[in-house]
Amino acid sequence: ESELQPVAKFVRQRVPAAEPVLVHDIGYISTVVPNPLVDVVGLKNPRATALHRTLTAQRCEADSRSAVIARLAMEHNARYLVAFADWDETFGLTAGLQHLGWTLTPLREPEVIYQVYRLTAPERVR
């Protein structure tokens, strides 16, 4: 709870308002930032739900959740991701994106609960 306001403030100050942001925990941040947000879990995004149903549920591969995030990033031309550290560690979201060839640059100080990453797609999908 103490981390939600600081990460939202960071996004408001450091990410251009027109830039889409992929968000793993979309609750609070969706009420306080102007950016277009993309729910990568699917609670508020039917496209993510469909992709998870196809890729994550059927394949059950280590990188399947990350493959959904990568697809959503490409579809929305999103270059930022806000990831909750516990979920990232549990599901290997950022490690999976890196395994798929993405470059993730952490923008906040290390050891934060919500990290903001700058995403760079692999050359083969740009």
C-alpha angles and dihedrals in degrees: 000000000000090000100053097077095046094050092047090049090049092052091047092051103036108029117068109248094237093055116103113234125205109221129192095190103035101172112096098017091059090065099052113033126074096215124109102257127207116205104218094190096058103237090121100014119072091192091058089047091053093047092049090049090053103035108022103035097041101038101034088193122154094249098039095102089047090049088058091050090049092050092049091048090054094044093050097034087236119173099177134066129188110202130184107229097225094051091043091053094044096048101027093232099160093035088052092051090050090049088054089055101263121139115223120193114192109224101188128065114281121267097038122142093229115038123195113213131194106223126214117187120228114265092248093063101039 
